[in-house]
Amino acid sequence: MSNAEEAVATLEELGLTEYEARCFVALVRLSKGTAKEISQVADIPRSRVYDTIERLDRKGLVSVQQTEPREYKAVSVDTACRRIREDYDSRINAAENALGQLEEPDSRDDEGMWAITQKEHVTERIVMFLQEAEDTIHYLVPATDVAEQRILEDLASAADRGVDVYIEVPTEEDRETFAAAAPVADVVVAPDLGTTNEVYSEWPAQLLLVDQQAIVAAGIKESELPDVVNEMAIWTYGRDHGFAVWIRELLDDRLGDR
């Protein structure tokens, strides 16, 4: 795929129509041009150039020079990208607002057990629960590499706003790292986390309990690809089923033993 075709495809993914993307890319390549020239470079019917350029003009992506024949010029790439980003963000915000109106504010239809099979989604779920924390956070991290910067930042933020944050890590070096990231949190070394057992080529990665009800339990598994490790998890929100009861009991026992 040529650079021009790749640019067209990317602009389409960002919300432009095929003709809009082709006309804009053509103008970037031409610097400025007439409808005839745009038609030839963009490889679209000349009759469609006029309405397409009009839409691009409304979007602030082209300038129109009142000459005969009329000439058109693309705005700078930086300006175009900024305006496309603003339009894209506004669409996302509109969708978020519209979808938010459909949710029942106090409903918890997600109660139950749910699986996560992608590492970034595991992190997103943990971050969401940390940001919602009001009273307590208990976080065990046998595999400290999975604790991304976003998680460390939200642990610190929760502690700063008065949430009781208790973190268990396997080594003193890990304790120093987490304590530096979240100074107000209570970070302790739990040597047993460094001796977790492999089960079917999987190992415990992180376990989170927030406000005695939101739970994320994650494990890691070696991939067939070199130096690639996959993370998967289950999560739940609620107090009324066996998994949540057991996790609360086991973690409370750990607190009592320390």
ZADO-1210 file (C-alpha; in nm, 4 decimals, padded with zeros to 6 digits):
<atoms>
<atom x="00.0000" y="00.0000" z="00.0000" code="MET" pos="1"/>
<atom x="00.1391" y="00.3409" z="-00.0984" code="SER" pos="2"/>
<atom x="00.1719" y="00.6250" z="00.1508" code="ASN" pos="3"/>
<atom x="-00.1195" y="00.8043" z="-00.0172" code="ALA" pos="4"/>
<atom x="-00.3461" y="00.4993" z="00.0038" code="GLU" pos="5"/>
<atom x="-00.2471" y="00.4431" z="00.3666" code="GLU" pos="6"/>
<atom x="-00.3303" y="00.8067" z="00.4448" code="ALA" pos="7"/>
<atom x="-00.6687" y="00.7704" z="00.2740" code="VAL" pos="8"/>
<atom x="-00.7477" y="00.4519" z="00.4680" code="ALA" pos="9"/>
<atom x="-00.6485" y="00.6122" z="00.7987" code="THR" pos="10"/>
<atom x="-00.8584" y="00.9224" z="00.7362" code="LEU" pos="11"/>
<atom x="-01.1568" y="00.7012" z="00.6576" code="GLU" pos="12"/>
<atom x="-01.1099" y="00.5228" z="00.9893" code="GLU" pos="13"/>
<atom x="-01.1162" y="00.8647" z="01.1573" code="LEU" pos="14"/>
<atom x="-01.4531" y="00.9550" z="01.0110" code="GLY" pos="15"/>
<atom x="-01.3948" y="01.1030" z="00.6645" code="LEU" pos="16"/>
<atom x="-01.5738" y="00.9524" z="00.3667" code="THR" pos="17"/>
<atom x="-01.3654" y="00.7894" z="00.0947" code="GLU" pos="18"/>
<atom x="-01.4078" y="01.0874" z="-00.1388" code="TYR" pos="19"/>
<atom x="-01.3267" y="01.3358" z="00.1388" code="GLU" pos="20"/>
<atom x="-01.0126" y="01.1439" z="00.2280" code="ALA" pos="21"/>
<atom x="-00.9059" y="01.1133" z="-00.1350" code="ARG" pos="22"/>
<atom x="-00.9631" y="01.4828" z="-00.2076" code="CYS" pos="23"/>
<atom x="-00.7769" y="01.5943" z="00.1034" code="PHE" pos="24"/>
<atom x="-00.4803" y="01.3655" z="00.0328" code="VAL" pos="25"/>
<atom x="-00.4751" y="01.4858" z="-00.3271" code="ALA" pos="26"/>
<atom x="-00.4600" y="01.8485" z="-00.2105" code="LEU" pos="27"/>
<atom x="-00.1796" y="01.7696" z="00.0333" code="VAL" pos="28"/>
<atom x="00.0161" y="01.6270" z="-00.2590" code="ARG" pos="29"/>
<atom x="-00.0722" y="01.9152" z="-00.4918" code="LEU" pos="30"/>
<atom x="-00.0322" y="02.2021" z="-00.2431" code="SER" pos="31"/>
<atom x="-00.3228" y="02.3650" z="-00.4296" code="LYS" pos="32"/>
<atom x="-00.5295" y="02.2678" z="-00.7296" code="GLY" pos="33"/>
<atom x="-00.8433" y="02.3015" z="-00.9379" code="THR" pos="34"/>
<atom x="-01.1336" y="02.0582" z="-00.9360" code="ALA" pos="35"/>
<atom x="-00.9972" y="01.9021" z="-01.2534" code="LYS" pos="36"/>
<atom x="-00.6534" y="01.8488" z="-01.1015" code="GLU" pos="37"/>
<atom x="-00.7992" y="01.7118" z="-00.7792" code="ILE" pos="38"/>
<atom x="-01.0164" y="01.4731" z="-00.9785" code="SER" pos="39"/>
<atom x="-00.7158" y="01.3418" z="-01.1656" code="GLN" pos="40"/>
<atom x="-00.4913" y="01.2975" z="-00.8609" code="VAL" pos="41"/>
<atom x="-00.7650" y="01.1624" z="-00.6325" code="ALA" pos="42"/>
<atom x="-00.9056" y="00.9389" z="-00.9075" code="ASP" pos="43"/>
<atom x="-01.2673" y="01.0355" z="-00.8421" code="ILE" pos="44"/>
<atom x="-01.5297" y="01.1833" z="-01.0802" code="PRO" pos="45"/>
<atom x="-01.4879" y="01.5565" z="-01.1296" code="ARG" pos="46"/>
<atom x="-01.8599" y="01.6060" z="-01.0652" code="SER" pos="47"/>
<atom x="-01.8092" y="01.4743" z="-00.7106" code="ARG" pos="48"/>
<atom x="-01.5146" y="01.7006" z="-00.6312" code="VAL" pos="49"/>
<atom x="-01.7304" y="02.0106" z="-00.5770" code="TYR" pos="50"/>
<atom x="-01.9652" y="01.8713" z="-00.3099" code="ASP" pos="51"/>
<atom x="-01.6773" y="01.6859" z="-00.1461" code="THR" pos="52"/>
<atom x="-01.4637" y="01.9994" z="-00.1232" code="ILE" pos="53"/>
<atom x="-01.7640" y="02.1856" z="00.0175" code="GLU" pos="54"/>
<atom x="-01.7875" y="01.9329" z="00.3020" code="ARG" pos="55"/>
<atom x="-01.4127" y="01.9545" z="00.3643" code="LEU" pos="56"/>
<atom x="-01.4452" y="02.3334" z="00.3725" code="ASP" pos="57"/>
<atom x="-01.7177" y="02.3074" z="00.6395" code="ARG" pos="58"/>
<atom x="-01.4878" y="02.0832" z="00.8404" code="LYS" pos="59"/>
<atom x="-01.2101" y="02.3408" z="00.8195" code="GLY" pos="60"/>
<atom x="-00.9789" y="02.1142" z="00.6226" code="LEU" pos="61"/>
<atom x="-00.9488" y="02.3150" z="00.3000" code="VAL" pos="62"/>
<atom x="-00.9416" y="02.6772" z="00.1895" code="SER" pos="63"/>
<atom x="-01.1182" y="02.8011" z="-00.1252" code="VAL" pos="64"/>
<atom x="-00.9676" y="03.0700" z="-00.3465" code="GLN" pos="65"/>
<atom x="-01.2231" y="03.2726" z="-00.5430" code="GLN" pos="66"/>
<atom x="-01.0472" y="03.2601" z="-00.8788" code="THR" pos="67"/>
<atom x="-01.1507" y="03.1410" z="-01.2211" code="GLU" pos="68"/>
<atom x="-01.1190" y="02.8492" z="-01.2314" code="PRO" pos="69"/>
<atom x="-01.1622" y="02.8174" z="-00.8560" code="ARG" pos="70"/>
<atom x="-00.8616" y="02.6749" z="-00.6705" code="GLU" pos="71"/>
<atom x="-00.8469" y="02.4826" z="-00.3461" code="TYR" pos="72"/>
<atom x="-00.5758" y="02.4379" z="-00.0863" code="LYS" pos="73"/>
<atom x="-00.5462" y="02.1973" z="00.2062" code="ALA" pos="74"/>
<atom x="-00.4797" y="02.3377" z="00.5511" code="VAL" pos="75"/>
<atom x="-00.1517" y="02.2304" z="00.7090" code="SER" pos="76"/>
<atom x="-00.1260" y="01.8694" z="00.8182" code="VAL" pos="77"/>
<atom x="-00.0903" y="01.9777" z="01.1836" code="ASP" pos="78"/>
<atom x="-00.4053" y="02.1882" z="01.1624" code="THR" pos="79"/>
<atom x="-00.5966" y="01.9128" z="00.9844" code="ALA" pos="80"/>
<atom x="-00.4961" y="01.6517" z="01.2407" code="CYS" pos="81"/>
<atom x="-00.5941" y="01.8816" z="01.5271" code="ARG" pos="82"/>
<atom x="-00.9368" y="01.9510" z="01.3772" code="ARG" pos="83"/>
<atom x="-00.9967" y="01.5843" z="01.2949" code="ILE" pos="84"/>
<atom x="-00.8953" y="01.4920" z="01.6505" code="ARG" pos="85"/>
<atom x="-01.1324" y="01.7522" z="01.7945" code="GLU" pos="86"/>
<atom x="-01.4161" y="01.6224" z="01.5773" code="ASP" pos="87"/>
<atom x="-01.3364" y="01.2619" z="01.6692" code="TYR" pos="88"/>
<atom x="-01.3230" y="01.3450" z="02.0400" code="ASP" pos="89"/>
<atom x="-01.6542" y="01.5300" z="02.0194" code="SER" pos="90"/>
<atom x="-01.8131" y="01.2227" z="01.8577" code="ARG" pos="91"/>
<atom x="-01.6801" y="01.0008" z="02.1343" code="ILE" pos="92"/>
<atom x="-01.8080" y="01.2429" z="02.4001" code="ASN" pos="93"/>
<atom x="-02.1489" y="01.2550" z="02.2331" code="ALA" pos="94"/>
<atom x="-02.1627" y="00.8767" z="02.2206" code="ALA" pos="95"/>
<atom x="-02.0529" y="00.8525" z="02.5840" code="GLU" pos="96"/>
<atom x="-02.3195" y="01.0998" z="02.6933" code="ASN" pos="97"/>
<atom x="-02.5914" y="00.9285" z="02.4901" code="ALA" pos="98"/>
<atom x="-02.4973" y="00.5831" z="02.6158" code="LEU" pos="99"/>
<atom x="-02.4718" y="00.7148" z="02.9704" code="GLY" pos="100"/>
<atom x="-02.8335" y="00.8260" z="02.9533" code="GLN" pos="101"/>
<atom x="-02.9314" y="00.4663" z="02.8831" code="LEU" pos="102"/>
<atom x="-02.7669" y="00.3269" z="03.1950" code="GLU" pos="103"/>
<atom x="-02.9469" y="00.2950" z="03.5230" code="GLU" pos="104"/>
<atom x="-02.7241" y="00.5008" z="03.7536" code="PRO" pos="105"/>
<atom x="-02.7396" y="00.2710" z="04.0521" code="ASP" pos="106"/>
<atom x="-02.7743" y="-00.0614" z="03.8739" code="SER" pos="107"/>
<atom x="-02.5093" y="-00.3302" z="03.9031" code="ARG" pos="108"/>
<atom x="-02.5992" y="-00.5592" z="03.6168" code="ASP" pos="109"/>
<atom x="-02.2330" y="-00.6570" z="03.5952" code="ASP" pos="110"/>
<atom x="-02.2489" y="-00.8470" z="03.9239" code="GLU" pos="111"/>
<atom x="-02.1313" y="-01.2033" z="03.8788" code="GLY" pos="112"/>
<atom x="-01.8082" y="-01.3493" z="03.7418" code="MET" pos="113"/>
<atom x="-01.6533" y="-01.2046" z="03.4273" code="TRP" pos="114"/>
<atom x="-01.3421" y="-01.3025" z="03.2322" code="ALA" pos="115"/>
<atom x="-01.0760" y="-01.0757" z="03.0788" code="ILE" pos="116"/>
<atom x="-00.8359" y="-01.2176" z="02.8229" code="THR" pos="117"/>
<atom x="-00.6267" y="-00.9140" z="02.7231" code="GLN" pos="118"/>
<atom x="-00.3631" y="-00.7494" z="02.9406" code="LYS" pos="119"/>
<atom x="-00.4696" y="-00.3920" z="02.8643" code="GLU" pos="120"/>
<atom x="-00.8261" y="-00.4738" z="02.9681" code="HIS" pos="121"/>
<atom x="-00.7014" y="-00.6206" z="03.2952" code="VAL" pos="122"/>
<atom x="-00.5242" y="-00.2930" z="03.3692" code="THR" pos="123"/>
<atom x="-00.8308" y="-00.0899" z="03.2701" code="GLU" pos="124"/>
<atom x="-01.0538" y="-00.2884" z="03.5066" code="ARG" pos="125"/>
<atom x="-00.8093" y="-00.2493" z="03.7962" code="ILE" pos="126"/>
<atom x="-00.7745" y="00.1236" z="03.7300" code="VAL" pos="127"/>
<atom x="-01.1524" y="00.1639" z="03.7201" code="MET" pos="128"/>
<atom x="-01.1983" y="-00.0087" z="04.0566" code="PHE" pos="129"/>
<atom x="-00.9119" y="00.1927" z="04.2108" code="LEU" pos="130"/>
<atom x="-01.0679" y="00.5173" z="04.0933" code="GLN" pos="131"/>
<atom x="-01.4035" y="00.4153" z="04.2428" code="GLU" pos="132"/>
<atom x="-01.2528" y="00.3106" z="04.5793" code="ALA" pos="133"/>
<atom x="-01.4027" y="00.4869" z="04.8811" code="GLU" pos="134"/>
<atom x="-01.2845" y="00.2974" z="05.1907" code="ASP" pos="135"/>
<atom x="-01.0255" y="00.0220" z="05.1440" code="THR" pos="136"/>
<atom x="-00.7894" y="-00.1280" z="04.8876" code="ILE" pos="137"/>
<atom x="-00.6015" y="-00.4535" z="04.9387" code="HIS" pos="138"/>
<atom x="-00.3614" y="-00.5250" z="04.6537" code="TYR" pos="139"/>
<atom x="-00.1346" y="-00.8301" z="04.6256" code="LEU" pos="140"/>
<atom x="00.1264" y="-00.8307" z="04.3485" code="VAL" pos="141"/>
<atom x="00.3293" y="-01.1517" z="04.3095" code="PRO" pos="142"/>
<atom x="00.4302" y="-01.0459" z="03.9545" code="ALA" pos="143"/>
<atom x="00.5154" y="-00.6799" z="04.0026" code="THR" pos="144"/>
<atom x="00.5898" y="-00.6234" z="03.6336" code="ASP" pos="145"/>
<atom x="00.2145" y="-00.6266" z="03.5619" code="VAL" pos="146"/>
<atom x="00.1568" y="-00.3206" z="03.7791" code="ALA" pos="147"/>
<atom x="00.1660" y="-00.0518" z="03.5120" code="GLU" pos="148"/>
<atom x="00.2289" y="00.3143" z="03.5856" code="GLN" pos="149"/>
<atom x="-00.1442" y="00.3895" z="03.5677" code="ARG" pos="150"/>
<atom x="-00.2071" y="00.1433" z="03.8489" code="ILE" pos="151"/>
<atom x="00.0680" y="00.2944" z="04.0652" code="LEU" pos="152"/>
<atom x="-00.0691" y="00.6429" z="04.0051" code="GLU" pos="153"/>
<atom x="-00.4233" y="00.5440" z="04.1024" code="ASP" pos="154"/>
<atom x="-00.3023" y="00.3623" z="04.4135" code="LEU" pos="155"/>
<atom x="-00.1295" y="00.6843" z="04.5165" code="ALA" pos="156"/>
<atom x="-00.4335" y="00.8930" z="04.4292" code="SER" pos="157"/>
<atom x="-00.6627" y="00.6691" z="04.6337" code="ALA" pos="158"/>
<atom x="-00.4326" y="00.6868" z="04.9354" code="ALA" pos="159"/>
<atom x="-00.4085" y="01.0654" z="04.9038" code="ASP" pos="160"/>
<atom x="-00.7880" y="01.1028" z="04.9141" code="ARG" pos="161"/>
<atom x="-00.8129" y="00.9027" z="05.2354" code="GLY" pos="162"/>
<atom x="-00.8679" y="00.5446" z="05.1181" code="VAL" pos="163"/>
<atom x="-00.6839" y="00.2850" z="05.3295" code="ASP" pos="164"/>
<atom x="-00.4414" y="00.1284" z="05.0795" code="VAL" pos="165"/>
<atom x="-00.2611" y="-00.1916" z="05.1760" code="TYR" pos="166"/>
<atom x="-00.0142" y="-00.3378" z="04.9253" code="ILE" pos="167"/>
<atom x="00.1734" y="-00.6671" z="04.9495" code="GLU" pos="168"/>
<atom x="00.4815" y="-00.7305" z="04.7345" code="VAL" pos="169"/>
<atom x="00.7337" y="-01.0164" z="04.7316" code="PRO" pos="170"/>
<atom x="01.0677" y="-00.8362" z="04.7930" code="THR" pos="171"/>
<atom x="01.2177" y="-00.5388" z="04.9718" code="GLU" pos="172"/>
<atom x="01.3167" y="-00.3905" z="04.6361" code="GLU" pos="173"/>
<atom x="00.9538" y="-00.4095" z="04.5267" code="ASP" pos="174"/>
<atom x="00.8459" y="-00.2487" z="04.8524" code="ARG" pos="175"/>
<atom x="01.0768" y="00.0456" z="04.7899" code="GLU" pos="176"/>
<atom x="00.9401" y="00.0877" z="04.4370" code="THR" pos="177"/>
<atom x="00.5742" y="00.0843" z="04.5435" code="PHE" pos="178"/>
<atom x="00.6385" y="00.2987" z="04.8500" code="ALA" pos="179"/>
<atom x="00.8061" y="00.5615" z="04.6328" code="ALA" pos="180"/>
<atom x="00.5105" y="00.5576" z="04.3919" code="ALA" pos="181"/>
<atom x="00.2446" y="00.5668" z="04.6663" code="ALA" pos="182"/>
<atom x="00.4059" y="00.7167" z="04.9797" code="PRO" pos="183"/>
<atom x="00.0824" y="00.7292" z="05.1803" code="VAL" pos="184"/>
<atom x="-00.0002" y="00.3627" z="05.1169" code="ALA" pos="185"/>
<atom x="00.0943" y="00.0833" z="05.3568" code="ASP" pos="186"/>
<atom x="00.3383" y="-00.1317" z="05.1567" code="VAL" pos="187"/>
<atom x="00.4697" y="-00.4538" z="05.3107" code="VAL" pos="188"/>
<atom x="00.6915" y="-00.7395" z="05.2004" code="VAL" pos="189"/>
<atom x="00.5111" y="-01.0739" z="05.1823" code="ALA" pos="190"/>
<atom x="00.7803" y="-01.3350" z="05.1041" code="PRO" pos="191"/>
<atom x="00.5200" y="-01.6026" z="05.0270" code="ASP" pos="192"/>
<atom x="00.4238" y="-01.4062" z="04.7134" code="LEU" pos="193"/>
<atom x="00.7700" y="-01.4801" z="04.5755" code="GLY" pos="194"/>
<atom x="00.7155" y="-01.8555" z="04.5991" code="THR" pos="195"/>
<atom x="00.3830" y="-01.8917" z="04.4182" code="THR" pos="196"/>
<atom x="00.3437" y="-02.2195" z="04.2324" code="ASN" pos="197"/>
<atom x="00.3086" y="-02.2783" z="03.8616" code="GLU" pos="198"/>
<atom x="-00.0201" y="-02.4425" z="03.7618" code="VAL" pos="199"/>
<atom x="-00.0498" y="-02.5505" z="03.3993" code="TYR" pos="200"/>
<atom x="00.2230" y="-02.3004" z="03.3017" code="SER" pos="201"/>
<atom x="00.0343" y="-02.0180" z="03.4712" code="GLU" pos="202"/>
<atom x="00.1325" y="-01.8070" z="03.7710" code="TRP" pos="203"/>
<atom x="-00.0504" y="-01.5620" z="03.9989" code="PRO" pos="204"/>
<atom x="00.0008" y="-01.2029" z="03.8835" code="ALA" pos="205"/>
<atom x="-00.2126" y="-00.9652" z="04.0915" code="GLN" pos="206"/>
<atom x="-00.5143" y="-00.9744" z="04.3193" code="LEU" pos="207"/>
<atom x="-00.7201" y="-00.6688" z="04.4068" code="LEU" pos="208"/>
<atom x="-01.0000" y="-00.6223" z="04.6586" code="LEU" pos="209"/>
<atom x="-01.1664" y="-00.2806" z="04.6740" code="VAL" pos="210"/>
<atom x="-01.4190" y="-00.1772" z="04.9395" code="ASP" pos="211"/>
<atom x="-01.4690" y="-00.5432" z="05.0329" code="GLN" pos="212"/>
<atom x="-01.6649" y="-00.6110" z="04.7137" code="GLN" pos="213"/>
<atom x="-01.4844" y="-00.5335" z="04.3835" code="ALA" pos="214"/>
<atom x="-01.2331" y="-00.8073" z="04.2989" code="ILE" pos="215"/>
<atom x="-00.9842" y="-00.8652" z="04.0178" code="VAL" pos="216"/>
<atom x="-00.7804" y="-01.1868" z="04.0200" code="ALA" pos="217"/>
<atom x="-00.5204" y="-01.2074" z="03.7431" code="ALA" pos="218"/>
<atom x="-00.2676" y="-01.4637" z="03.6292" code="GLY" pos="219"/>
<atom x="00.0079" y="-01.4702" z="03.3704" code="ILE" pos="220"/>
<atom x="00.0933" y="-01.7379" z="03.1185" code="LYS" pos="221"/>
<atom x="00.3900" y="-01.7742" z="02.8890" code="GLU" pos="222"/>
<atom x="00.3123" y="-01.7343" z="02.5214" code="SER" pos="223"/>
<atom x="00.4455" y="-01.9450" z="02.2356" code="GLU" pos="224"/>
<atom x="00.6108" y="-01.6231" z="02.1159" code="LEU" pos="225"/>
<atom x="00.9559" y="-01.5454" z="02.2619" code="PRO" pos="226"/>
<atom x="00.9574" y="-01.3103" z="02.5630" code="ASP" pos="227"/>
<atom x="00.5804" y="-01.2611" z="02.5401" code="VAL" pos="228"/>
<atom x="00.3667" y="-01.3164" z="02.8496" code="VAL" pos="229"/>
<atom x="-00.0128" y="-01.3109" z="02.8418" code="ASN" pos="230"/>
<atom x="-00.2231" y="-01.1875" z="03.1317" code="GLU" pos="231"/>
<atom x="-00.5793" y="-01.2986" z="03.1942" code="MET" pos="232"/>
<atom x="-00.8174" y="-01.2339" z="03.4811" code="ALA" pos="233"/>
<atom x="-01.1585" y="-01.2756" z="03.6311" code="ILE" pos="234"/>
<atom x="-01.3396" y="-00.9963" z="03.8068" code="TRP" pos="235"/>
<atom x="-01.6539" y="-00.9526" z="04.0063" code="THR" pos="236"/>
<atom x="-01.8477" y="-00.6853" z="04.1866" code="TYR" pos="237"/>
<atom x="-02.0672" y="-00.7852" z="04.4746" code="GLY" pos="238"/>
<atom x="-02.0913" y="-00.9424" z="04.8157" code="ARG" pos="239"/>
<atom x="-02.3389" y="-01.2189" z="04.7614" code="ASP" pos="240"/>
<atom x="-02.1597" y="-01.5112" z="04.6030" code="HIS" pos="241"/>
<atom x="-01.9003" y="-01.7672" z="04.7085" code="GLY" pos="242"/>
<atom x="-01.5965" y="-01.6341" z="04.5243" code="PHE" pos="243"/>
<atom x="-01.6289" y="-01.2880" z="04.6770" code="ALA" pos="244"/>
<atom x="-01.6891" y="-01.4328" z="05.0228" code="VAL" pos="245"/>
<atom x="-01.3774" y="-01.6529" z="05.0022" code="TRP" pos="246"/>
<atom x="-01.1512" y="-01.3786" z="04.8683" code="ILE" pos="247"/>
<atom x="-01.2600" y="-01.1385" z="05.1423" code="ARG" pos="248"/>
<atom x="-01.2067" y="-01.4031" z="05.4070" code="GLU" pos="249"/>
<atom x="-00.8622" y="-01.5046" z="05.2792" code="LEU" pos="250"/>
<atom x="-00.7392" y="-01.1473" z="05.2449" code="LEU" pos="251"/>
<atom x="-00.8783" y="-01.0485" z="05.5842" code="ASP" pos="252"/>
<atom x="-00.6862" y="-01.3411" z="05.7332" code="ASP" pos="253"/>
<atom x="-00.3666" y="-01.2095" z="05.5727" code="ARG" pos="254"/>
<atom x="-00.4221" y="-00.8710" z="05.7322" code="LEU" pos="255"/>
<atom x="-00.4810" y="-01.0344" z="06.0661" code="GLY" pos="256"/>
<atom x="-00.1567" y="-01.2317" z="06.0394" code="ASP" pos="257"/>
<atom x="00.0593" y="-00.9236" z="05.9814" code="ARG" pos="258"/>
</atoms>
